Amino acid sequence: MGYGDQQLKDLETTINNTECDAVVIGTPIDLNRIINIKRPSTRVWYDLQEIGSPNLEEVIEEFVKKHRL
């Protein structure tokens, strides 16, 4: 799933109009490469390690059932 042009413009505007000390980018792509962030920013990475139950698959299955998707 990607970002459309208007979504990128809106995201850039929102970030740049937000009063903050720094922006933490936790998206799969580096947003600094596609929008102009005028705040100090850093990119973080993460891994998901499932321990026990419910796991991600179970949570999604329950959500899909509950919302009849």
C-alpha positions as CSV (number, residue, x, y, z in Angstrom):
1,M,0.0,0.0,0.0
2,G,1.5,3.3,-1.0
3,Y,0.8,6.9,-0.5
4,G,-1.0,9.0,-3.1
5,D,0.2,12.5,-4.1
6,Q,-2.5,14.2,-2.0
7,Q,-1.8,12.0,1.0
8,L,1.9,12.8,0.8
9,K,1.2,16.5,0.5
10,D,-1.2,16.3,3.5
11,L,1.3,14.3,5.6
12,E,4.1,16.8,4.8
13,T,1.8,19.7,5.8
14,T,0.7,18.0,9.0
15,I,4.2,17.1,10.1
16,N,5.6,20.6,9.3
17,N,2.8,22.3,11.1
18,T,3.1,20.2,14.2
19,E,4.9,21.8,17.1
20,C,7.5,19.2,18.1
21,D,11.1,18.7,19.0
22,A,11.7,15.8,16.5
23,V,9.9,13.4,14.2
24,V,10.3,9.6,14.6
25,I,9.8,7.8,11.3
26,G,8.6,4.2,11.8
27,T,7.3,3.5,8.3
28,P,8.6,0.8,6.0
29,I,10.0,3.5,3.8
30,D,12.1,6.6,4.7
31,L,9.7,9.4,4.4
32,N,12.5,11.9,4.1
33,R,13.1,10.6,0.6
34,I,9.6,11.5,-0.6
35,I,8.5,14.5,1.5
36,N,10.3,17.6,2.9
37,I,10.3,17.3,6.7
38,K,11.4,20.6,8.2
39,R,11.9,19.2,11.7
40,P,14.8,17.1,13.0
41,S,13.9,13.5,12.3
42,T,15.2,10.0,12.7
43,R,14.2,6.7,11.2
44,V,13.6,3.6,13.4
45,W,13.4,-0.1,12.6
46,Y,11.5,-2.8,14.4
47,D,10.9,-6.5,14.4
48,L,7.8,-8.3,15.6
49,Q,8.4,-11.3,17.7
50,E,5.2,-13.0,18.7
51,I,5.2,-14.7,22.1
52,G,2.2,-16.7,23.1
53,S,-1.4,-16.1,22.3
54,P,-3.1,-14.2,20.8
55,N,-0.7,-13.8,18.0
56,L,-1.1,-11.3,15.1
57,E,-2.8,-13.9,12.9
58,E,-5.4,-14.6,15.6
59,V,-6.1,-11.0,16.2
60,I,-6.6,-10.3,12.5
61,E,-8.9,-13.3,12.1
62,E,-11.0,-12.1,15.1
63,F,-11.2,-8.6,13.7
64,V,-12.3,-9.9,10.2
65,K,-15.0,-12.1,11.8
66,K,-16.2,-9.4,14.1
67,H,-16.5,-6.9,11.3
68,R,-17.7,-9.4,8.7
69,L,-14.9,-8.5,6.3
